Amino acid sequence: MRKLAKGIVKMAQKNQLEAVAECYSRAKLTDIAIRLGVDYLQGFYLGKPQPHVFVNATLVKAKSC
């Protein structure tokens, strides 16, 4: 499974795209995702689904830090 994920990440990078790991549900996956070169993580471990207005406000705050 890791070889498949790594291949997908490499393909995204080669095409100047960003890779998003979805269904992220455990902290242990952070190191794996970083080693694979994933750009973003998405899933319940990081937070529950929120309306887009809340998410946009959170992203703006994060960028200003």
Secondary structure per residue as TSV (DSSP state, phi and psi in degrees):
chain	resnum	aa	ss	phi	psi
A	1	M	-	360.0	-37.9
A	2	R	H	-65.2	-36.5
A	3	K	H	-63.4	-39.3
A	4	L	H	-64.7	-47.5
A	5	A	H	-61.5	-44.1
A	6	K	H	-61.5	-40.3
A	7	G	H	-62.9	-40.3
A	8	I	H	-65.5	-43.4
A	9	V	H	-63.0	-45.1
A	10	K	H	-61.3	-40.3
A	11	M	H	-63.4	-42.4
A	12	A	H	-62.6	-46.2
A	13	Q	H	-62.5	-41.6
A	14	K	H	-61.7	-31.4
A	15	N	T	-97.6	16.4
A	16	Q	T	55.2	41.1
A	17	L	-	-111.1	161.6
A	18	E	-	-99.3	142.3
A	19	A	-	-99.3	133.3
A	20	V	E	-118.5	125.6
A	21	A	E	-92.6	115.5
A	22	E	-	-98.0	168.5
A	23	C	S	61.2	32.6
A	24	Y	-	-74.0	115.3
A	25	S	-	-131.0	-2.3
A	26	R	-	-140.1	145.4
A	27	A	T	-62.4	-33.9
A	28	K	T	-57.7	-27.6
A	29	L	H	-72.5	-16.3
A	30	T	H	-58.5	-52.1
A	31	D	H	-60.9	-41.2
A	32	I	H	-62.7	-46.9
A	33	A	H	-62.6	-40.8
A	34	I	H	-64.3	-44.7
A	35	R	H	-63.4	-31.3
A	36	L	H	-77.0	-17.5
A	37	G	T	93.8	17.6
A	38	V	-	-64.4	136.6
A	39	D	S	-84.1	-37.4
A	40	Y	E	-138.4	149.9
A	41	L	E	-116.6	143.8
A	42	Q	-	-140.6	130.3
A	43	G	S	163.0	175.3
A	44	F	T	-64.9	-25.9
A	45	Y	T	-62.4	-35.3
A	46	L	T	-85.0	-22.1
A	47	G	-	162.9	156.4
A	48	K	-	-77.0	155.9
A	49	P	-	-56.4	138.4
A	50	Q	-	-132.4	156.4
A	51	P	-	-60.2	149.4
A	52	H	H	-58.3	-31.0
A	53	V	H	-62.2	-43.5
A	54	F	H	-66.2	-42.3
A	55	V	H	-64.3	-45.3
A	56	N	H	-60.1	-42.1
A	57	A	H	-64.3	-39.2
A	58	T	H	-66.0	-42.4
A	59	L	H	-64.1	-39.6
A	60	V	H	-62.5	-44.3
A	61	K	H	-61.1	-42.8
A	62	A	H	-64.7	-38.8
A	63	K	H	-69.9	-27.7
A	64	S	H	-84.5	-7.2
A	65	C	-	-78.5	360.0
